[in-house]
Amino acid sequence: MIRHVVMFRWKEGVDDAHVRATAEALNALPDQIPEILSYTCGPDLGVADTNFDFAVSAQFDGIDEFVTYRDHPAHQAVVQTLIGPFVDERCAVQFSER
Amino acid sequence: MIRHVVMFRWKEGVDDAHVRATAEALNALPDQIPEILSYTCGPDLGVADTNFDFAVSAQFDGIDEFVTYRDHPAHQAVVQTLIGPFVDERCAVQFSER
C-alpha cells in the first residue's frame, strides 16, 4: 500500500468559498475512482505560521493505482479548474506504508 | 481527529543509511508518545521529479495532542539530531479529518 500526500499554498486572494468548493470536489473523487482506498483533505488549521494552506492524504494499493487516480478525468477536472490556476506552490510525496 | 503531514527535501549528500535511520527513529515514536493515533513515514517512491524526498503522515485526536507530540522530548531528539541539520526544505499541514 502507498500513501500519497500533497500540499498547496494558494495564491493571494483565494477565498474560503473556493477552498470549500475544492475540498468538496476532491472529497467526491472516491465515489468516481475506485482505485482510491482512503482519501482525506482540508485546509490547514493554523498551528504554525510556516505551514502550507491545504493538504490531501490518500491511500492506494500501489503506484499503478495512484497513477490511475492522478490521470483520471474526474481528478484532472478538479486539478485544472480549481487547483492549478489558484495555487502558488505545491509539494508532494508518495511513500510505501507497511 | 486531525491529520498532520510533513515533507522534507534532504540536503545534498544525505545518504540512504541516514534516511533509513530517520525512518526507524520516527517509527519508534508511537511507542513513546501515546497521543499518536497512527503514524507512517517513508522516502518518496520517485514517481515525479518534482516530489519532495520524505514524508510523515500521522493522526491525533486534536491540536493539543499534536502539540504534545511536536514538543515531546523523544520527537525533538529525532528532529534535532536526524532531521533539522540534514533538511533543506520542509512543508507541513495539519487538517481536520471527518
Backbone of each chain as ProteinMPNN parsed JSONL, in Angstrom:
{"seq_chain_A": "MIRHVVMFRWKEGVDDAHVRATAEALNALPDQIPEILSYTCGPDLGVADTNFDFAVSAQFDGIDEFVTYRDHPAHQAVVQTLIGPFVDERCAVQFSER", "coords_chain_A": {"N_chain_A": [[0.858, -1.194, 0.0], [0.466, 2.27, -0.715], [0.992, 5.681, 0.357], [-0.172, 8.799, -0.622], [0.686, 12.103, -0.419], [-0.054, 15.51, -0.617], [0.473, 19.023, -0.786], [-0.631, 22.417, -0.838], [0.069, 25.9, -1.419], [-2.115, 28.492, -1.579], [-2.72, 30.985, -4.077], [-2.57, 34.543, -3.499], [-5.622, 36.011, -2.499], [-7.341, 33.896, -2.95], [-10.332, 32.666, -1.766], [-12.318, 31.585, 1.147], [-14.612, 30.314, 0.204], [-13.799, 29.282, -2.227], [-11.893, 27.466, -1.34], [-13.493, 25.712, 0.136], [-15.111, 24.72, -1.944], [-13.187, 23.396, -3.439], [-12.341, 21.395, -1.635], [-14.734, 19.988, -1.441], [-15.078, 19.08, -4.078], [-12.814, 17.46, -4.314], [-13.331, 15.591, -2.287], [-15.381, 14.23, -3.467], [-14.196, 12.521, -5.215], [-13.462, 9.8, -4.45], [-15.842, 8.344, -4.882], [-15.891, 8.233, -7.58], [-13.56, 7.156, -8.499], [-12.449, 4.126, -8.234], [-9.986, 3.111, -7.475], [-9.039, 4.532, -5.325], [-8.277, 4.059, -1.999], [-8.386, 5.251, 0.525], [-9.17, 8.611, 1.505], [-8.576, 11.845, 2.408], [-8.834, 15.362, 2.993], [-8.105, 18.867, 3.474], [-8.232, 22.284, 4.749], [-5.41, 23.961, 6.221], [-4.962, 24.091, 9.765], [-3.775, 26.197, 11.056], [-1.806, 26.063, 13.039], [0.91, 26.558, 12.833], [2.786, 29.269, 11.562], [4.383, 28.907, 9.353], [3.257, 26.912, 7.904], [1.861, 25.181, 5.001], [-1.164, 25.745, 3.015], [-3.21, 23.897, 2.492], [-4.005, 20.417, 2.368], [-3.85, 17.066, 1.013], [-4.401, 13.666, 1.747], [-3.973, 10.377, 0.838], [-4.664, 6.893, 0.132], [-3.461, 4.101, -1.753], [-3.372, 0.944, -3.526], [-0.968, 0.58, -4.878], [1.644, 2.003, -6.969], [0.658, 1.97, -9.624], [-2.112, 2.187, -9.26], [-2.226, 4.658, -8.017], [-1.337, 6.249, -10.164], [-3.417, 5.86, -11.941], [-5.449, 7.234, -10.585], [-4.232, 9.823, -10.528], [-4.23, 10.524, -13.23], [-6.87, 10.331, -13.921], [-9.86, 11.44, -15.505], [-11.808, 12.702, -13.856], [-10.347, 13.542, -11.637], [-8.444, 15.13, -12.915], [-10.078, 17.136, -13.877], [-10.725, 18.544, -11.546], [-8.173, 19.364, -10.782], [-7.474, 21.012, -12.929], [-9.43, 23.0, -12.994], [-9.942, 23.959, -10.375], [-7.627, 23.86, -8.828], [-4.904, 24.05, -10.113], [-4.827, 26.736, -11.467], [-5.009, 28.339, -9.231], [-3.05, 27.971, -7.415], [-0.01, 28.592, -5.785], [2.298, 27.369, -4.775], [3.327, 23.952, -4.604], [3.716, 20.805, -3.071], [4.659, 17.37, -3.019], [4.579, 13.895, -2.077], [4.908, 10.396, -2.561], [4.777, 7.486, -0.685], [5.782, 4.213, 0.591], [3.648, 2.278, 2.64], [3.669, 0.25, 5.51]], "CA_chain_A": [[0.0, 0.0, 0.0], [1.223, 3.518, -0.692], [0.294, 6.91, 0.729], [0.091, 9.986, -1.436], [0.397, 13.354, 0.288], [0.219, 16.701, -1.428], [0.12, 20.273, -0.102], [-0.623, 23.623, -1.663], [-0.133, 27.263, -0.938], [-2.992, 29.204, -2.504], [-2.375, 32.345, -4.482], [-3.241, 35.594, -2.745], [-6.968, 36.319, -2.987], [-8.208, 32.705, -2.953], [-11.171, 32.838, -0.573], [-12.812, 30.383, 1.828], [-15.604, 29.635, -0.641], [-13.036, 28.495, -3.205], [-11.263, 26.342, -0.621], [-14.572, 24.754, 0.429], [-15.506, 24.087, -3.215], [-12.109, 22.468, -3.813], [-12.427, 20.236, -0.736], [-15.933, 19.235, -1.829], [-14.801, 18.408, -5.362], [-11.842, 16.387, -4.044], [-13.978, 14.548, -1.488], [-16.292, 13.464, -4.334], [-13.413, 11.645, -6.112], [-13.501, 8.36, -4.129], [-17.019, 7.711, -5.493], [-15.713, 8.181, -9.033], [-12.29, 6.491, -8.821], [-12.426, 3.001, -7.29], [-8.613, 2.828, -7.023], [-8.781, 5.256, -4.069], [-8.601, 3.246, -0.814], [-8.819, 6.221, 1.542], [-8.97, 9.955, 0.957], [-8.997, 12.981, 3.227], [-8.181, 16.617, 2.631], [-8.675, 20.008, 4.181], [-7.392, 23.471, 4.96], [-4.525, 23.973, 7.378], [-5.617, 24.579, 10.98], [-3.139, 27.43, 11.529], [-0.961, 25.862, 14.223], [2.232, 27.152, 12.57], [2.788, 30.3, 10.517], [5.132, 28.455, 8.182], [2.537, 25.827, 7.23], [1.159, 25.359, 3.744], [-2.569, 26.125, 3.232], [-4.196, 22.843, 2.202], [-3.342, 19.135, 2.106], [-4.587, 15.843, 0.677], [-3.722, 12.429, 2.128], [-4.751, 9.301, 0.218], [-4.011, 5.584, 0.06], [-3.675, 3.282, -2.948], [-2.684, -0.348, -3.433], [0.396, 0.701, -5.392], [1.891, 3.147, -7.846], [-0.243, 1.922, -10.778], [-3.423, 2.698, -8.846], [-2.045, 6.104, -7.83], [-1.25, 6.885, -11.482], [-4.784, 5.856, -12.479], [-6.088, 8.388, -9.929], [-3.602, 11.078, -10.962], [-4.578, 10.829, -14.615], [-8.309, 10.133, -14.122], [-10.512, 12.687, -15.944], [-12.517, 13.371, -12.754], [-9.311, 14.215, -10.853], [-7.844, 16.172, -13.749], [-11.026, 18.254, -13.968], [-10.55, 19.335, -10.317], [-6.835, 19.969, -10.842], [-7.387, 22.066, -13.949], [-10.375, 24.101, -12.8], [-9.986, 24.505, -9.01], [-6.332, 23.841, -8.147], [-3.791, 24.592, -10.905], [-4.779, 28.192, -11.664], [-5.154, 29.056, -7.958], [-2.011, 27.505, -6.494], [1.273, 29.261, -5.909], [3.331, 26.362, -4.515], [2.785, 22.615, -4.418], [4.722, 19.774, -2.833], [4.023, 16.051, -2.955], [5.373, 12.677, -1.861], [4.257, 9.091, -2.435], [5.684, 6.572, 0.033], [5.251, 2.891, 0.94], [3.197, 2.071, 4.015], [3.72, -1.159, 5.871]], "C_chain_A": [[0.894, 1.244, 0.0], [0.339, 4.672, -0.212], [0.787, 8.044, -0.154], [-0.274, 11.206, -0.6], [0.797, 14.519, -0.607], [-0.266, 17.931, -0.654], [0.2, 21.414, -1.089], [-0.485, 24.852, -0.795], [-0.988, 27.947, -1.992], [-2.371, 30.546, -2.9], [-3.115, 33.341, -3.612], [-4.625, 35.842, -3.362], [-7.894, 35.117, -3.07], [-9.007, 32.718, -1.645], [-11.683, 31.502, -0.013], [-13.803, 29.606, 0.97], [-14.892, 28.759, -1.677], [-12.409, 27.266, -2.538], [-12.317, 25.279, -0.31], [-14.992, 24.007, -0.833], [-14.458, 23.067, -3.66], [-12.174, 21.206, -2.95], [-13.622, 19.36, -1.11], [-15.699, 18.427, -3.11], [-13.82, 17.244, -5.16], [-12.512, 15.231, -3.276], [-14.992, 13.719, -2.292], [-15.537, 12.444, -5.187], [-13.472, 10.163, -5.738], [-14.718, 7.64, -4.717], [-16.856, 7.516, -6.998], [-14.481, 7.377, -9.438], [-12.089, 5.345, -7.836], [-11.03, 2.651, -6.786], [-8.269, 3.536, -5.711], [-9.218, 4.39, -2.891], [-9.038, 4.122, 0.358], [-8.439, 7.601, 1.038], [-9.464, 10.987, 1.947], [-8.227, 14.211, 2.782], [-8.787, 17.732, 3.46], [-7.698, 21.136, 4.34], [-6.571, 23.355, 6.237], [-5.202, 24.642, 8.576], [-4.912, 25.783, 11.614], [-2.285, 27.288, 12.776], [0.391, 26.566, 14.047], [2.155, 28.118, 11.386], [3.42, 29.821, 9.219], [4.396, 27.378, 7.384], [2.047, 26.212, 5.833], [-0.337, 25.531, 4.054], [-3.566, 24.976, 3.171], [-3.433, 21.545, 1.937], [-4.35, 18.05, 1.752], [-3.746, 14.668, 1.148], [-4.572, 11.269, 1.633], [-3.953, 8.011, 0.196], [-4.432, 4.84, -1.196], [-2.944, 1.96, -2.754], [-1.228, -0.256, -3.886], [0.49, 1.881, -6.335], [0.943, 3.157, -9.047], [-1.604, 2.529, -10.436], [-3.351, 4.204, -8.583], [-2.04, 6.825, -9.173], [-2.625, 6.922, -12.151], [-5.575, 7.032, -11.904], [-5.552, 9.7, -10.482], [-4.111, 11.5, -12.338], [-6.076, 10.715, -14.9], [-8.978, 11.463, -14.507], [-11.221, 13.427, -14.806], [-11.524, 14.134, -11.876], [-8.723, 15.379, -11.649], [-8.76, 17.387, -13.884], [-10.893, 19.156, -12.741], [-9.218, 20.077, -10.366], [-6.843, 21.175, -11.783], [-8.321, 23.247, -13.701], [-10.248, 24.754, -11.418], [-8.613, 24.632, -8.35], [-5.268, 24.592, -8.965], [-3.752, 26.11, -10.985], [-4.742, 28.998, -10.36], [-4.019, 28.772, -6.975], [-0.668, 28.146, -6.829], [2.418, 28.264, -5.765], [2.654, 25.037, -4.235], [3.935, 21.707, -4.019], [4.02, 18.449, -2.584], [5.054, 14.964, -2.686], [4.427, 11.478, -1.973], [5.247, 8.162, -1.737], [4.98, 5.269, 0.393], [4.82, 2.872, 2.393], [3.223, 0.575, 4.299], [2.322, -1.695, 6.14]], "O_chain_A": [[1.947, 1.262, 0.638], [-0.884, 4.645, -0.354], [1.983, 8.215, -0.392], [-1.404, 11.329, -0.128], [1.842, 14.505, -1.258], [-1.281, 17.883, 0.04], [0.982, 21.392, -2.04], [-0.857, 24.865, 0.379], [-0.625, 27.978, -3.167], [-1.603, 31.145, -2.147], [-4.164, 33.027, -3.052], [-4.776, 35.878, -4.583], [-9.102, 35.281, -3.241], [-8.434, 32.773, -0.558], [-11.503, 30.444, -0.617], [-13.828, 28.376, 1.008], [-15.325, 27.644, -1.966], [-12.399, 26.173, -3.105], [-12.065, 24.085, -0.473], [-15.205, 22.795, -0.796], [-14.796, 22.009, -4.19], [-12.075, 20.09, -3.46], [-13.526, 18.133, -1.095], [-16.07, 17.258, -3.206], [-13.976, 16.18, -5.759], [-12.288, 14.058, -3.576], [-15.408, 12.645, -1.858], [-16.16, 11.59, -5.817], [-13.529, 9.326, -6.638], [-14.637, 6.45, -5.022], [-17.584, 6.739, -7.616], [-14.365, 6.961, -10.591], [-11.611, 5.563, -6.723], [-10.898, 1.964, -5.773], [-7.296, 3.166, -5.054], [-10.39, 4.026, -2.788], [-9.957, 3.765, 1.095], [-7.507, 7.751, 0.247], [-10.646, 11.005, 2.291], [-7.115, 14.114, 2.263], [-9.844, 17.57, 4.069], [-6.499, 20.985, 4.104], [-6.993, 22.726, 7.207], [-5.921, 25.629, 8.425], [-5.398, 26.331, 12.603], [-2.058, 28.263, 13.493], [0.944, 27.105, 15.006], [1.545, 27.823, 10.358], [3.05, 30.263, 8.131], [4.854, 26.974, 6.315], [1.847, 27.386, 5.523], [-0.738, 25.472, 5.216], [-4.653, 25.071, 3.74], [-2.349, 21.564, 1.354], [-5.52, 18.103, 2.129], [-2.528, 14.661, 0.975], [-5.754, 11.179, 1.963], [-2.722, 8.027, 0.237], [-5.576, 4.923, -1.644], [-2.027, 1.853, -1.94], [-0.359, -0.936, -3.34], [-0.454, 2.658, -6.485], [0.471, 4.22, -9.452], [-2.174, 3.286, -11.222], [-4.292, 4.939, -8.885], [-2.657, 7.88, -9.317], [-2.964, 7.884, -12.84], [-6.277, 7.736, -12.629], [-6.322, 10.583, -10.86], [-4.387, 12.675, -12.579], [-6.505, 10.981, -16.023], [-8.693, 12.495, -13.901], [-11.234, 14.657, -14.792], [-11.817, 15.24, -11.422], [-8.53, 16.473, -11.12], [-8.292, 18.52, -13.992], [-10.94, 20.38, -12.86], [-9.139, 21.26, -10.036], [-6.286, 22.225, -11.466], [-8.045, 24.363, -14.141], [-10.424, 25.966, -11.293], [-8.445, 25.419, -7.419], [-4.793, 25.648, -8.548], [-2.75, 26.719, -10.611], [-4.476, 30.2, -10.381], [-4.023, 29.267, -5.848], [-0.259, 28.226, -7.987], [3.384, 28.3, -6.527], [1.548, 24.994, -3.698], [5.028, 21.824, -4.573], [2.929, 18.406, -2.014], [6.232, 15.095, -3.02], [3.28, 11.543, -1.529], [6.406, 8.059, -2.139], [3.754, 5.216, 0.49], [5.521, 3.378, 3.27], [2.856, -0.247, 3.46], [2.163, -2.872, 6.461]]}, "seq_chain_B": "MIRHVVMFRWKEGVDDAHVRATAEALNALPDQIPEILSYTCGPDLGVADTNFDFAVSAQFDGIDEFVTYRDHPAHQAVVQTLIGPFVDERCAVQFSER", "coords_chain_B": {"N_chain_B": [[-10.738, 14.429, 14.964], [-7.402, 14.938, 13.808], [-5.177, 15.257, 10.972], [-1.722, 15.198, 10.531], [0.631, 16.227, 8.273], [3.848, 16.139, 6.891], [6.645, 17.124, 4.944], [9.933, 16.654, 3.615], [12.818, 18.001, 1.917], [15.879, 16.586, 1.533], [19.194, 17.718, 2.319], [21.881, 17.993, -0.05], [23.879, 15.097, -0.371], [22.926, 13.628, 1.753], [22.555, 10.334, 2.708], [21.259, 6.991, 1.879], [21.435, 5.402, 4.177], [21.215, 7.248, 6.224], [18.611, 8.145, 5.771], [17.164, 5.802, 6.224], [17.778, 5.418, 8.953], [16.524, 7.654, 10.01], [13.815, 7.147, 9.389], [13.464, 4.857, 10.935], [13.874, 5.86, 13.534], [11.754, 7.678, 13.674], [9.59, 5.928, 13.35], [9.679, 4.657, 15.771], [8.494, 6.368, 17.519], [5.633, 6.227, 18.102], [5.483, 4.277, 20.129], [6.488, 5.642, 22.248], [5.063, 7.955, 22.573], [2.001, 8.366, 23.562], [-0.089, 9.893, 22.558], [-0.096, 9.718, 19.812], [-2.103, 8.541, 17.273], [-2.052, 7.257, 14.788], [0.672, 6.509, 12.569], [2.801, 6.943, 9.942], [5.615, 6.851, 7.734], [8.087, 7.671, 5.219], [10.498, 7.312, 2.491], [10.247, 9.115, -0.604], [8.787, 7.628, -3.517], [9.586, 8.199, -6.063], [7.952, 8.777, -8.262], [7.415, 11.233, -9.438], [9.502, 13.818, -10.666], [9.465, 16.286, -9.454], [8.781, 15.858, -6.859], [9.009, 16.001, -3.222], [11.404, 14.603, -0.825], [10.827, 12.932, 1.352], [8.264, 11.879, 3.601], [5.931, 12.297, 6.343], [3.003, 11.018, 7.813], [0.446, 11.436, 10.079], [-1.923, 10.799, 12.735], [-3.972, 12.453, 15.157], [-5.947, 13.057, 18.131], [-6.627, 15.745, 18.39], [-5.596, 19.226, 18.16], [-4.205, 19.807, 20.551], [-3.118, 17.317, 21.268], [-1.506, 16.883, 19.062], [0.346, 18.965, 19.459], [1.501, 18.127, 21.846], [2.893, 15.873, 20.895], [4.573, 17.192, 18.994], [6.221, 18.713, 20.645], [7.324, 16.847, 22.302], [10.006, 15.323, 24.09], [11.153, 12.979, 22.965], [10.427, 13.118, 20.259], [11.539, 15.608, 19.621], [14.222, 15.007, 19.93], [14.733, 13.396, 17.694], [14.147, 15.241, 15.671], [16.114, 17.173, 16.137], [18.544, 15.82, 15.898], [18.509, 14.126, 13.627], [16.938, 15.223, 11.605], [16.571, 18.214, 11.389], [19.319, 19.335, 10.954], [19.86, 18.203, 8.499], [18.088, 18.823, 6.555], [16.828, 20.6, 3.803], [14.53, 21.845, 2.776], [11.208, 22.181, 4.048], [7.818, 21.294, 4.42], [4.563, 21.608, 5.841], [1.312, 20.603, 7.013], [-1.552, 20.688, 9.12], [-4.678, 19.208, 9.306], [-8.293, 18.97, 9.689], [-9.92, 15.841, 10.026], [-12.768, 14.1, 8.951]], "CA_chain_B": [[-9.41, 13.89, 14.669], [-6.659, 15.726, 12.821], [-4.021, 14.625, 10.322], [-0.514, 16.004, 10.4], [1.505, 15.77, 7.185], [5.057, 16.955, 6.752], [7.558, 16.63, 3.901], [11.271, 17.258, 3.592], [13.862, 17.741, 0.922], [17.175, 16.434, 2.195], [20.358, 18.399, 1.757], [22.721, 17.17, -0.907], [24.829, 14.272, 0.353], [22.26, 12.749, 2.727], [22.553, 9.022, 2.046], [20.171, 6.057, 2.2], [21.568, 4.935, 5.562], [20.648, 8.304, 7.068], [17.156, 8.142, 5.573], [16.655, 4.618, 6.941], [17.901, 5.679, 10.395], [15.483, 8.64, 10.354], [12.524, 6.448, 9.364], [13.441, 3.961, 12.104], [13.704, 6.688, 14.74], [10.381, 8.209, 13.662], [8.642, 4.825, 13.565], [9.729, 4.26, 17.184], [7.819, 7.382, 18.346], [4.317, 5.835, 18.642], [5.647, 3.533, 21.388], [6.939, 6.567, 23.29], [4.152, 9.111, 22.667], [0.673, 7.733, 23.444], [-1.023, 10.77, 21.834], [-0.087, 9.367, 18.386], [-3.125, 7.531, 16.947], [-1.481, 6.48, 13.68], [1.935, 7.139, 12.195], [3.586, 6.297, 8.887], [6.56, 7.756, 7.081], [8.972, 6.962, 4.306], [11.086, 8.055, 1.381], [9.466, 9.234, -1.829], [8.967, 6.494, -4.43], [10.188, 8.633, -7.328], [7.001, 8.835, -9.38], [7.524, 12.552, -10.088], [10.777, 14.502, -10.437], [9.26, 17.476, -8.632], [8.415, 15.472, -5.488], [9.919, 16.103, -2.098], [12.164, 13.359, -0.635], [10.434, 12.118, 2.514], [7.04, 12.405, 4.223], [5.321, 11.711, 7.534], [1.56, 11.226, 7.922], [0.082, 10.972, 11.422], [-3.241, 11.219, 13.228], [-4.105, 12.802, 16.576], [-7.329, 13.424, 18.484], [-6.832, 17.175, 18.171], [-4.391, 20.054, 18.114], [-3.452, 19.661, 21.809], [-2.356, 16.07, 21.202], [-0.439, 17.115, 18.087], [1.364, 19.823, 20.075], [2.231, 17.261, 22.782], [3.841, 15.131, 20.043], [5.556, 18.11, 18.396], [7.155, 19.198, 21.657], [7.778, 15.725, 23.141], [11.472, 15.165, 24.01], [11.543, 11.882, 22.049], [10.295, 13.659, 18.906], [12.516, 16.683, 19.46], [15.545, 14.397, 19.774], [14.849, 12.995, 16.286], [14.175, 16.467, 14.869], [17.362, 17.918, 16.3], [19.751, 15.071, 15.539], [18.434, 13.432, 12.335], [16.165, 15.944, 10.592], [16.92, 19.642, 11.242], [20.598, 19.669, 10.306], [20.016, 17.498, 7.222], [16.951, 19.15, 5.696], [16.945, 21.827, 3.028], [13.189, 22.442, 2.705], [10.217, 21.459, 4.832], [6.481, 21.878, 4.392], [3.674, 20.877, 6.75], [-0.091, 20.994, 7.194], [-2.444, 19.909, 9.979], [-6.066, 19.477, 8.896], [-9.339, 18.163, 10.343], [-10.467, 14.702, 9.281], [-14.116, 13.783, 9.41]], "C_chain_B": [[-8.709, 14.803, 13.658], [-5.539, 14.883, 12.202], [-2.91, 15.66, 10.192], [0.311, 15.41, 9.272], [2.682, 16.728, 7.083], [5.964, 16.3, 5.707], [8.879, 17.365, 4.015], [11.922, 17.069, 2.226], [15.169, 17.676, 1.688], [18.219, 17.322, 1.542], [21.138, 17.43, 0.871], [23.691, 16.366, -0.029], [24.202, 13.391, 1.421], [22.047, 11.392, 2.064], [21.407, 8.127, 2.549], [20.229, 5.59, 3.652], [20.978, 5.973, 6.519], [19.121, 8.314, 6.975], [16.533, 6.955, 6.315], [16.699, 4.839, 8.449], [16.821, 6.663, 10.859], [14.114, 7.968, 10.403], [12.382, 5.542, 10.585], [13.183, 4.746, 13.389], [12.29, 7.255, 14.816], [9.38, 7.1, 13.958], [8.655, 4.305, 15.002], [8.925, 5.218, 18.074], [6.451, 6.945, 18.884], [4.403, 5.032, 19.945], [6.009, 4.447, 22.559], [5.963, 7.718, 23.544], [2.723, 8.606, 22.466], [-0.35, 8.595, 22.704], [-1.084, 10.452, 20.335], [-1.111, 8.256, 18.135], [-2.689, 6.655, 15.775], [-0.271, 7.235, 13.178], [2.595, 6.332, 11.095], [4.502, 7.336, 8.267], [7.399, 6.952, 6.11], [9.49, 7.838, 3.201], [10.173, 8.045, 0.156], [9.807, 8.115, -2.811], [9.456, 6.904, -5.82], [9.258, 8.677, -8.518], [7.146, 10.153, -10.154], [8.826, 13.232, -9.677], [10.645, 15.666, -9.459], [8.951, 17.143, -7.169], [9.472, 15.853, -4.459], [10.506, 14.71, -1.829], [11.595, 12.409, 0.409], [9.161, 12.728, 3.097], [6.658, 11.618, 5.461], [3.827, 12.009, 7.479], [1.108, 10.628, 9.246], [-1.283, 11.493, 11.813], [-3.212, 11.433, 14.737], [-5.567, 13.145, 16.851], [-7.621, 14.892, 18.198], [-5.513, 17.91, 18.214], [-3.551, 19.888, 19.39], [-2.567, 18.419, 21.768], [-1.232, 16.177, 20.171], [0.694, 17.936, 18.709], [2.185, 19.03, 21.106], [3.286, 16.444, 22.037], [4.961, 16.036, 19.542], [6.647, 18.476, 19.401], [7.733, 18.081, 22.53], [9.302, 15.536, 22.986], [11.912, 14.053, 23.048], [11.466, 12.346, 20.595], [11.355, 14.728, 18.65], [13.942, 16.135, 19.282], [15.767, 13.973, 18.32], [14.984, 14.231, 15.402], [15.557, 17.113, 14.929], [18.608, 17.156, 15.856], [19.704, 14.518, 14.112], [17.756, 14.25, 11.234], [16.707, 17.369, 10.394], [18.206, 19.909, 10.494], [20.749, 19.108, 8.889], [18.963, 17.886, 6.182], [17.112, 20.542, 5.088], [15.624, 22.591, 3.002], [12.227, 21.55, 3.46], [8.869, 22.099, 4.568], [5.541, 20.986, 5.186], [2.28, 21.459, 6.72], [-0.692, 20.118, 8.282], [-3.872, 20.247, 9.548], [-7.038, 18.531, 9.594], [-9.766, 17.022, 9.426], [-11.843, 14.396, 9.841], [-14.144, 12.407, 10.045]], "O_chain_B": [[-9.346, 15.366, 12.767], [-5.03, 13.942, 12.81], [-3.125, 16.809, 9.805], [0.653, 14.228, 9.304], [2.533, 17.946, 7.174], [6.034, 15.075, 5.608], [8.946, 18.517, 4.442], [11.626, 16.126, 1.491], [15.522, 18.609, 2.409], [18.132, 17.635, 0.355], [21.059, 16.211, 1.03], [24.25, 16.892, 0.934], [24.865, 12.498, 1.948], [21.438, 11.3, 0.998], [20.698, 8.46, 3.498], [19.191, 5.402, 4.288], [20.324, 5.622, 7.501], [18.43, 8.472, 7.982], [15.493, 7.098, 6.959], [15.752, 4.484, 9.15], [16.273, 6.529, 11.953], [13.343, 8.185, 11.338], [11.314, 5.469, 11.194], [12.374, 4.341, 14.223], [11.696, 7.308, 15.893], [8.434, 7.297, 14.72], [7.74, 3.589, 15.408], [8.695, 4.925, 19.247], [6.13, 7.264, 20.028], [3.494, 5.1, 20.773], [5.854, 4.07, 23.721], [6.02, 8.375, 24.584], [2.28, 8.436, 21.33], [-1.378, 8.081, 22.266], [-2.023, 10.871, 19.657], [-1.009, 7.169, 18.705], [-2.932, 5.448, 15.775], [-0.182, 8.453, 13.334], [2.917, 5.161, 11.292], [4.211, 8.533, 8.27], [7.429, 5.723, 6.159], [9.009, 8.95, 2.984], [9.43, 7.092, -0.08], [10.962, 7.705, -2.925], [9.712, 6.045, -6.663], [9.709, 8.621, -9.662], [7.015, 10.177, -11.378], [9.205, 13.227, -8.506], [11.583, 15.993, -8.733], [8.867, 18.043, -6.333], [10.652, 16.005, -4.772], [10.158, 13.748, -2.512], [11.853, 11.207, 0.358], [8.993, 13.947, 3.089], [7.006, 10.447, 5.614], [3.427, 13.122, 7.138], [1.353, 9.451, 9.513], [-1.747, 12.506, 11.288], [-2.541, 10.719, 15.482], [-6.324, 13.477, 15.939], [-8.735, 15.242, 17.81], [-4.446, 17.3, 18.294], [-2.323, 19.836, 19.319], [-1.409, 18.46, 22.183], [-0.144, 15.636, 20.369], [1.868, 17.63, 18.505], [3.394, 19.224, 21.231], [4.427, 16.332, 22.486], [6.141, 15.701, 19.647], [7.829, 18.542, 19.063], [8.552, 18.351, 23.408], [9.82, 15.586, 21.871], [12.942, 14.185, 22.386], [12.334, 12.011, 19.788], [11.989, 14.748, 17.595], [14.759, 16.725, 18.575], [16.854, 14.165, 17.775], [15.822, 14.273, 14.5], [16.1, 17.543, 13.912], [19.611, 17.764, 15.483], [20.738, 14.445, 13.448], [17.978, 13.991, 10.051], [17.244, 17.682, 9.332], [18.201, 20.634, 9.5], [21.664, 19.496, 8.163], [18.944, 17.351, 5.074], [17.476, 21.507, 5.76], [15.589, 23.809, 3.178], [12.395, 20.331, 3.514], [8.775, 23.324, 4.497], [5.697, 19.765, 5.207], [2.085, 22.642, 6.44], [-0.379, 18.93, 8.364], [-4.234, 21.419, 9.438], [-6.665, 17.442, 10.03], [-9.95, 17.203, 8.223], [-12.057, 14.429, 11.052], [-15.197, 11.957, 10.497]]}, "name": "protein", "num_of_chains": 2, "seq": "MIRHVVMFRWKEGVDDAHVRATAEALNALPDQIPEILSYTCGPDLGVADTNFDFAVSAQFDGIDEFVTYRDHPAHQAVVQTLIGPFVDERCAVQFSERMIRHVVMFRWKEGVDDAHVRATAEALNALPDQIPEILSYTCGPDLGVADTNFDFAVSAQFDGIDEFVTYRDHPAHQAVVQTLIGPFVDERCAVQFSER"}
